[in-house]
Amino acid sequence: MRVIATAGHVDHGKSTLIQALTGTHPDRLAEERRRGLTIDLGFAWTDLPSGERLAFVDVPGHERFVPTMLAGVGPVPAVLFVVAADEGWKAQSAEHLAAVDALGVRHGLLVVTRCDLADPGPATAQALARIGSSTLGGVEAVAVSARTGEGLAELRAALGRLAERLPDGDADSPVRLWIDRAFTVRGSGLVVTGTLGAGRIRRGDVLVTARSGRSVRVRALHTLGEETGLVRATARVAVNLRGLDKESTGRGDALLTPDSFLPCLRCDVRVHGGAPAAELPRTAVAHIGSAAVPVRVRALGQETARLTLPAPLPLRIGDRAVLRDPGLRRVLAGLTVLDPQPPELRRRGAAARRAAELGAADGVPCETSELRRRLLVRRGELTAMGVAVHTAPVAGDWLADPAHWAALRVRLAELVAAYLCERPADDGVPVEAARYRLGLPAVSLVEALVTPPLRLSRGRVTAGTGEPPVPVTDAVRRLTAELDGRPFAAPPARRLAELGFGRRELATAVHHGAVLRLAEHVVLLPDAPRLAADRLSRLAQPFTVGEASRALDTTRRVTVPLLEHCDGQGITQVLPDKRRRCAPRRRPAAVTAVG
């Protein structure tokens, strides 16, 4: 099935043309028939000679009903633009074309009606010139008379050629059915209608409403007057719902595949086909799908703006919309959704920076571009915005921009080195502290960043125990030479720096086990406690700090932290009078031979 909407000035014969093509008059309301004026959306269909089924959405042409017209055209991929031969191009012809252009409709056909009343040539030439400058571009034109039947055969053939060019709806995509009518049927309950542009709906499916988030079950399906168990995009469809009443939904609402769309309360858009973003009014009405909502407009740059909506809509990247001034009754601009989940603008200059970020965005969902802009995002959030995801998650369902992920890994290594330098007694950075310092939304991301030489240990990120870097190895070699003969003569801070121990190098050496840091600027080699135990065991027990300093040939600056370290290792014991003694060495248990 193909779906086409009409467009054009009031009283140019759109509904009469549809009746001539389908045998069904699309005006269904008694008031429409009494006044001879289309007020609401109408629907009819026909079979083309090729066998293709063609459904028409007939829209009102009067200026007071442009919002209704936009509700019908919004979800439809093609238009049948109607101009009367005896009147030519009129005011609503221009506004309807502006709306079609704003929506980015690229497929259409010009029909010049009432060719029995006037020469269609001038009206055709005028209309083709206007339409040619829109997104419709060069369209085929057919002159007809619905009263005499002249040109109808040629129109059917042209419609067949148009139908062949129309893109197929993606039946594998999630359902987003914009509702354009809602009514009750005695004995059946609520029925909603719309143009299914993507996805498929089966009898028994559970969908959710965009407006309320309520789950509803598909009780029955009708398409082109026939009941069916399955409808695939693109199609006109009537859905009989269980679990919803007419007061809870209506035009502007949508039926959605569960968990496939995010509610959008603000979005960043590209402005085109009208005034620059800075010249737009602060408030206007945005027509999106079948919805018409008042929005607040904030210019970001010359071509980008932020819309704030009064209620959430299920928007995706690339959605097209019309911004209209209902007071002046004119189209202000077309909109393309660039980001339906934008960041908040909090700091001075944030709008200009955001405009720069969106400078190259074209409304085409692209995984690489979105990851570069968002840095970190959940897979489900990205797919809900219409982006096809091919990248593997870095942790759980988190996706990351590769460059940002590599930079985070470097930052984590620097954070660990600095932390260990400041807190040498700690085993490493707590994972939660690392998450906070890196500004990450989940601990799992920190854990995924840990690669050698970093490692996870008891909820902390610490340095590995492999070989230290060459600069650190060289510094350790120089320290070893420095302490040769006086293993407890810890160099002062300035000398440590001369030996090559900056903050980072020292922290790296400590956590590779290459040196032993006892206190700030008190650094010895790792075997210092063993050597100290040997010398201290020769003293008369117990001994004082002064006696230990003389035995170790060093100062209290080194002796005190070294003894405290030995206390913690069980090498020495502190007595009540503050003196120490060496702890008794454990002897191996005797082994008794049996046999």
C-alpha positions in Angstrom: 0.0 0.0 0.0 1.0 3.6 -0.7 -0.3 6.6 1.2 -0.7 10.1 -0.4 -2.1 13.3 1.2 -3.8 16.0 -0.8 -2.7 19.7 -0.5 -3.9 22.9 -2.0 -6.2 26.0 -1.7 -9.8 25.7 -0.4 -12.4 24.9 -3.1 -9.9 23.8 -5.7 -11.6 20.4 -5.9 -9.4 18.1 -3.8 -12.3 16.1 -2.3 -14.2 16.0 -5.6 -11.0 14.7 -7.3 -10.6 12.0 -4.7 -14.2 10.9 -5.2 -13.6 10.7 -9.0 -10.6 8.5 -8.4 -11.9 6.2 -5.7 -15.7 6.4 -6.0 -15.8 7.5 -2.3 -16.3 11.0 -1.2 -13.9 11.6 1.7 -16.1 14.2 3.5 -17.8 12.1 6.1 -19.3 14.8 8.4 -22.9 16.1 7.9 -21.6 19.7 8.3 -19.0 19.1 5.6 -21.6 17.9 3.1 -24.0 20.7 4.0 -21.4 23.4 3.6 -19.5 21.8 0.7 -16.3 22.5 2.7 -13.8 20.0 4.1 -13.4 20.6 7.8 -11.7 17.4 9.0 -9.4 14.7 7.5 -11.0 12.4 5.1 -9.9 9.0 3.8 -10.5 6.9 0.6 -8.6 4.4 -1.4 -8.4 2.8 -4.9 -6.6 0.1 -6.8 -4.2 1.2 -9.6 -3.9 -0.7 -12.9 -0.6 -2.1 -11.6 -2.4 -3.7 -8.7 -0.9 -1.2 -6.2 -3.4 -0.1 -3.5 -3.4 3.7 -3.0 -4.8 5.3 0.1 -5.6 9.0 0.2 -5.6 11.4 3.2 -7.8 14.3 2.1 -7.0 17.5 4.0 -9.0 20.8 4.4 -7.8 23.8 2.4 -9.3 26.6 4.3 -6.8 28.8 6.3 -8.6 28.1 9.5 -7.9 24.4 9.2 -4.2 24.4 8.5 -3.4 22.6 11.8 -5.8 19.8 10.6 -4.1 19.8 7.2 -0.7 19.4 8.9 -1.9 16.5 11.1 -2.8 14.7 7.9 0.3 15.5 5.9 2.9 15.2 8.7 3.2 11.4 8.7 2.7 10.9 5.0 5.5 10.5 2.4 3.9 12.1 -0.6 1.4 14.8 -1.7 -1.1 15.3 -4.4 -0.9 19.1 -4.9 -4.1 20.5 -6.3 -4.5 23.8 -8.1 -7.6 24.9 -10.0 -7.2 25.9 -13.7 -9.7 28.7 -13.4 -8.1 30.3 -10.3 -4.4 29.4 -10.4 -2.1 29.9 -7.5 -3.7 31.2 -4.3 -2.9 32.1 -0.7 -3.5 28.7 0.8 -1.6 27.1 -2.1 1.4 29.0 -0.9 1.0 28.1 2.8 0.3 24.5 2.0 3.5 24.4 -0.1 5.4 26.1 2.7 4.2 23.4 5.1 5.1 20.6 2.7 8.5 22.1 2.1 9.1 22.5 5.9 8.2 18.9 6.4 10.8 17.9 3.8 8.3 16.0 1.6 10.1 14.9 -1.6 7.6 13.0 -3.5 4.5 14.5 -5.2 2.3 15.1 -8.2 0.7 18.3 -9.4 -2.9 18.0 -10.5 -4.6 21.0 -12.2 -8.3 20.6 -11.8 -11.3 22.1 -13.6 -9.6 22.0 -16.9 -13.1 22.1 -18.5 -13.5 25.6 -17.2 -10.2 27.2 -18.2 -7.0 26.5 -20.1 -4.8 24.6 -17.6 -1.5 25.8 -19.2 -1.0 29.1 -17.2 -2.0 27.6 -13.9 0.3 24.6 -14.5 3.3 26.7 -15.4 2.8 29.0 -12.4 2.4 26.1 -10.0 5.4 24.1 -11.4 7.6 27.2 -10.9 6.5 27.6 -7.3 6.7 23.9 -6.5 10.1 23.5 -8.2 11.8 25.7 -5.5 10.5 23.4 -2.7 11.7 20.0 -1.5 9.2 18.5 -4.0 11.4 19.8 -6.8 10.4 19.0 -10.4 7.1 17.1 -10.3 4.9 15.6 -13.0 1.8 17.6 -13.8 -1.6 16.3 -15.0 -4.7 18.4 -16.0 -8.1 16.8 -15.2 -11.7 17.5 -14.9 -13.5 15.5 -12.2 -16.8 16.6 -13.7 -16.2 15.3 -17.3 -13.6 12.6 -16.5 -11.0 14.2 -18.8 -7.5 13.4 -17.8 -8.4 10.8 -15.1 -6.8 7.9 -17.0 -3.6 10.0 -17.3 -3.8 10.8 -13.6 -4.0 7.1 -12.7 -1.0 6.4 -14.8 0.9 9.2 -13.2 -0.1 8.0 -9.7 1.3 4.6 -10.6 4.6 6.1 -11.6 4.6 8.1 -8.3 3.8 5.0 -6.3 6.8 3.2 -7.8 9.1 5.9 -6.6 7.9 6.0 -3.0 10.2 4.5 -0.4 9.1 1.3 1.3 8.3 1.7 5.0 10.7 -0.1 7.4 8.5 -2.9 8.8 11.3 -4.0 11.2 11.4 -0.6 13.0 9.5 0.1 16.2 5.9 1.3 15.8 5.1 5.0 16.1 1.6 5.5 14.9 0.6 9.2 15.1 -3.1 9.2 15.8 -5.2 11.5 13.6 -8.7 10.3 14.6 -10.2 8.6 17.7 -13.8 7.5 18.0 -15.9 4.8 19.6 -17.8 2.0 17.9 -20.8 0.4 19.7 -19.9 -3.0 20.8 -16.2 -2.6 20.0 -14.9 0.3 22.0 -12.2 2.8 21.0 -10.8 2.9 17.5 -7.9 5.1 16.5 -6.6 5.7 13.0 -3.3 6.9 11.5 -0.7 6.4 8.9 1.7 3.7 9.8 5.1 4.9 8.5 7.3 2.2 10.1 6.9 -1.1 11.9 4.2 -3.7 12.0 1.1 -4.1 14.2 -0.5 -7.5 14.9 -3.8 -8.3 16.5 -3.0 -9.0 20.2 0.1 -6.7 20.3 0.6 -4.6 23.4 1.5 -1.0 22.7 1.9 2.1 24.8 0.4 5.6 24.4 2.8 8.5 24.2 0.6 10.8 26.1 -0.2 8.7 29.2 2.3 5.9 28.9 -0.5 3.4 29.4 -0.3 -0.1 28.0 -3.1 -1.0 25.5 -3.8 -4.2 23.7 -4.7 -4.4 20.0 -8.2 -5.9 19.9 -8.7 -5.7 16.1 -7.1 -4.2 13.0 -8.7 -2.7 9.9 -7.0 -1.4 6.8 -8.9 0.1 3.8 -12.1 -1.2 5.2 -11.0 -4.8 5.7 -10.2 -6.6 8.9 -6.7 -8.1 9.1 -4.4 -9.8 11.6 -1.3 -7.9 10.6 -0.5 -4.5 9.1 3.0 -3.5 7.8 4.3 -0.1 7.0 3.4 1.9 4.9 -0.4 1.7 5.5 -3.5 3.5 6.6 -4.7 1.6 9.6 -7.6 1.6 12.1 -6.7 0.1 15.5 -9.4 -1.2 17.9 -7.9 -0.9 21.4 -8.6 -2.5 24.7 -7.8 -0.7 27.9 -8.3 2.9 26.7 -11.2 5.4 26.3 -11.7 8.3 24.0 -11.1 10.8 26.7 -7.5 9.5 27.3 -6.2 9.9 23.7 -6.9 11.7 20.5 -5.2 13.5 17.6 -1.6 14.3 18.5 -1.1 11.2 20.6 0.8 8.2 19.3 0.9 4.4 19.7 4.4 3.1 20.4 6.3 -0.1 20.7 7.1 -0.4 24.4 10.6 0.8 25.5 11.5 2.0 22.0 11.1 5.8 22.4 12.2 8.3 25.0 9.8 11.1 26.1 11.2 14.4 24.8 10.5 17.6 26.7 13.1 19.7 24.9 15.0 19.2 21.7 17.6 20.9 19.6 16.6 21.6 16.0 17.9 22.9 12.8 15.9 25.8 11.4 15.4 26.0 7.6 13.3 27.4 4.9 12.3 30.6 6.9 13.7 33.3 9.1 17.0 32.8 11.0 16.7 31.2 14.4 17.5 34.5 16.1 14.5 36.2 14.5 11.9 33.6 15.5 9.4 34.6 18.2 9.8 33.3 21.7 6.6 31.2 21.5 5.1 29.5 18.5 3.3 26.2 17.6 5.2 23.2 16.4 3.4 20.6 14.2 5.1 17.2 14.6 3.5 14.1 13.3 -0.2 14.7 14.0 0.5 16.8 17.1 0.3 20.6 17.4 2.0 21.9 20.6 2.9 25.3 21.8 6.7 25.6 22.3 9.2 28.0 23.7 11.9 28.9 21.2 15.5 29.7 22.3 18.0 30.5 19.5 21.3 28.7 19.8 22.9 30.0 16.6 21.9 31.3 13.2 20.5 27.9 12.2 19.9 26.1 15.4 17.4 26.5 18.3 16.1 24.7 21.3 12.4 24.0 21.7 10.8 23.4 25.1 7.6 21.4 25.0 4.7 21.5 27.5 4.3 17.7 27.4 6.6 14.9 26.2 6.5 13.7 22.6 8.2 10.6 21.2 10.8 12.3 19.0 13.8 10.9 17.1 16.8 12.3 15.4 15.8 13.4 11.9 12.1 14.0 12.6 10.7 17.0 10.6 8.3 19.6 12.0 6.7 22.9 11.0 7.0 25.9 13.2 3.9 28.1 12.7 2.5 31.4 14.1 -1.2 30.7 14.7 -1.9 34.4 15.2 -0.5 35.5 11.8 -1.6 32.2 10.3 1.7 31.6 8.5 4.5 29.0 8.5 7.6 30.5 10.2 10.1 27.8 9.4 10.8 24.1 8.9 12.6 22.2 11.7 14.7 19.1 11.7 15.3 17.4 15.1 19.0 17.1 15.8 18.9 16.0 19.4 15.8 14.9 21.3 17.7 14.5 24.5 20.0 17.5 24.7 22.1 18.6 27.7 21.0 21.5 29.9 22.4 24.9 29.2 23.6 26.2 32.5 26.7 28.4 32.1 27.3 31.6 30.4 28.0 31.1 26.7 26.5 27.5 26.8 24.1 28.3 23.9 26.9 29.4 21.6 29.0 26.3 22.5 26.0 24.1 21.9 25.5 25.7 18.4 29.1 25.0 17.6 28.7 21.3 18.7 25.6 21.0 16.4 27.3 22.8 13.5 27.8 19.7 11.3 24.7 17.8 12.5 22.4 17.2 9.6 19.6 15.2 11.3 20.7 11.9 9.9 21.2 9.4 12.8 24.9 8.4 12.9 26.4 6.3 15.6 29.9 7.8 15.3 28.7 11.4 15.4 26.4 10.8 18.4 29.1 9.0 20.4 31.5 11.9 19.7 28.9 14.4 20.9 27.6 12.5 23.9 30.9 10.7 24.9 29.0 8.2 27.0 25.5 6.9 26.4 23.4 3.8 27.1 22.8 1.7 24.1 19.0 1.7 24.6 18.9 5.5 24.8 20.8 5.8 21.5 18.6 3.3 19.7 15.5 5.0 21.1 16.7 8.2 19.4 16.7 6.3 16.0 20.5 5.5 15.8 21.5 2.1 14.5 24.1 0.8 17.0 27.0 -1.5 15.8 29.6 -0.7 18.4 30.1 -3.1 21.3 29.4 -1.7 24.8 32.4 -0.9 27.0 30.6 -2.0 30.1 27.1 -3.3 30.6 25.0 -1.4 28.0 27.2 1.7 28.0 28.7 2.9 24.7 31.6 5.3 24.6 33.3 7.5 22.0 36.7 5.7 21.4 38.8 8.9 21.8 37.0 9.8 25.1 37.4 6.3 26.4 41.1 6.3 25.7 41.4 9.7 27.5 39.5 8.4 30.5 42.0 5.5 30.8 44.9 7.9 30.8 43.1 10.1 33.4 42.5 7.1 35.6 46.2 6.1 35.5 47.2 9.7 36.4 44.5 9.7 39.2 45.9 6.5 40.7 49.5 7.7 40.6 48.6 11.0 42.3 46.4 9.4 44.9 49.1 6.9 45.8 51.7 9.6 46.0 49.6 11.6 48.5 48.5 8.5 50.5 51.3 6.0 50.3 49.8 3.8 53.1 46.5 3.2 51.1 46.1 0.2 48.8 44.7 2.4 46.0 41.9 4.6 44.9 38.4 3.5 46.0 36.4 2.7 42.9 33.6 5.0 43.9 36.1 7.9 44.5 37.5 7.3 41.0 34.0 7.3 39.5 33.3 10.7 41.2 36.6 12.2 40.2 36.2 11.1 36.5 32.6 12.2 36.4 31.3 8.8 35.3 27.7 7.7 35.8 28.4 4.1 36.9 31.1 2.2 38.9 31.1 -0.5 36.2 32.7 2.0 33.8 35.6 2.6 36.2 36.1 -1.2 36.5 36.1 -1.5 32.7 38.8 1.2 32.4 41.2 -0.8 34.6 43.8 -2.5 32.4 47.5 -3.4 33.1 49.5 -1.9 34.7 46.4 -0.9 36.8 44.5 -3.6 38.6 41.4 -3.9 40.9 42.0 -5.1 44.4 39.3 -5.2 47.1 37.2 -2.4 45.7 40.2 -0.2 44.9 42.1 0.7 41.8 45.9 0.3 42.3 49.1 0.1 40.3 50.2 -3.3 39.0 53.3 -5.2 40.3 55.0 -5.7 37.0 58.3 -4.0 35.9 58.3 -0.2 36.6 58.9 2.2 33.7 62.5 2.9 32.6 62.7 6.3 34.3 61.6 4.8 37.6 64.0 1.9 37.2 66.9 4.3 36.6 65.9 6.3 39.7 65.8 3.2 41.8 69.3 2.2 40.5 70.7 5.6 41.6 69.0 5.3 45.0 70.6 1.9 45.5 74.0 3.3 44.8 73.3 6.2 47.1 72.5 3.8 50.0 75.3 1.4 49.4 77.1 1.1 52.7 74.6 3.2 54.7 71.2 1.4 53.9 69.3 3.6 56.4 70.6 7.0 55.4 67.4 8.1 53.6 68.1 11.0 51.2 66.3 14.3 51.9 63.6 15.6 49.6 65.9 17.7 47.4 68.3 14.7 46.9 65.3 12.4 46.0 64.3 14.8 43.3 67.9 14.9 42.0 67.9 11.1 41.9 64.8 11.2 39.6 62.0 10.7 42.1 59.2 13.1 41.3 55.8 12.6 42.9 54.6 10.3 40.1 57.9 8.3 39.8 58.0 7.8 43.5 54.4 6.6 43.7 55.1 4.2 40.8 58.2 2.8 42.4 56.4 2.3 45.7 53.6 0.3 44.2 55.9 -1.8 42.1 57.7 -2.7 45.3 60.9 -1.1 44.1 61.3 1.2 47.1 59.8 1.5 50.7 58.3 4.8 51.6 58.1 5.1 55.4 56.9 8.7 55.6 57.0 11.9 53.5 60.5 12.1 52.0 61.7 9.0 54.0 62.5 6.4 51.3 64.6 3.3 51.7 65.1 0.1 49.7 62.6 -2.8 50.3 65.0 -4.9 52.3 65.5 -2.2 55.0 63.2 -3.8 57.6 65.1 -7.2 57.3 68.5 -5.4 57.6 67.1 -3.4 60.6 65.9 -6.6 62.3 69.4 -8.1 62.0 71.1 -5.0 63.6 68.6 -4.4 66.2 68.6 -8.0 67.4 72.3 -7.5 68.4 71.4 -4.7 70.9 70.7 -5.2 74.5 67.0 -5.8 74.8 64.9 -3.6 75.3 66.4 -0.6 73.5 65.5 3.1 73.0 65.0 5.1 69.8 68.4 6.7 70.4 70.1 3.4 70.7 68.4 2.2 67.6 69.5 5.3 65.6 73.1 4.7 66.6 72.9 1.0 65.6 71.3 1.9 62.3 73.7 4.8 61.7 70.9 7.2 60.9 68.8 10.0 62.4 65.5 10.1 64.3 63.8 11.3 61.0 64.4 7.8 59.7 64.5 5.7 62.8 61.0 6.6 64.1 59.0 5.7 61.0 61.2 2.7 60.4 60.5 1.4 63.9 56.8 2.0 63.5 56.9 0.1 60.3 58.7 -2.8 62.0 56.2 -2.7 64.8 53.4 -3.2 62.2 55.3 -6.0 60.6 55.8 -7.8 64.0 59.6 -7.4 63.8 59.6 -5.2 67.0 57.3 -4.7 69.9 56.6 -1.5 71.9 56.8 -1.8 75.6 54.8 0.3 78.1 57.8 2.5 78.8 58.1 3.3 75.1 61.2 1.2 74.7 61.2 -1.6 72.2 62.5 -5.1 71.8 62.9 -7.4 68.9 60.1 -10.0 68.7 61.1 -13.6 69.2 61.8 -15.3 65.9 59.6 -18.3 65.3 61.3 -21.6 65.2 60.1 -24.3 62.9 58.1 -27.0 64.6 60.0 -30.3 65.4 59.3 -33.2 63.1 59.0 -36.6 64.7 60.0 -39.5 62.6 57.4 -42.3 62.5 58.3 -45.8 61.7 
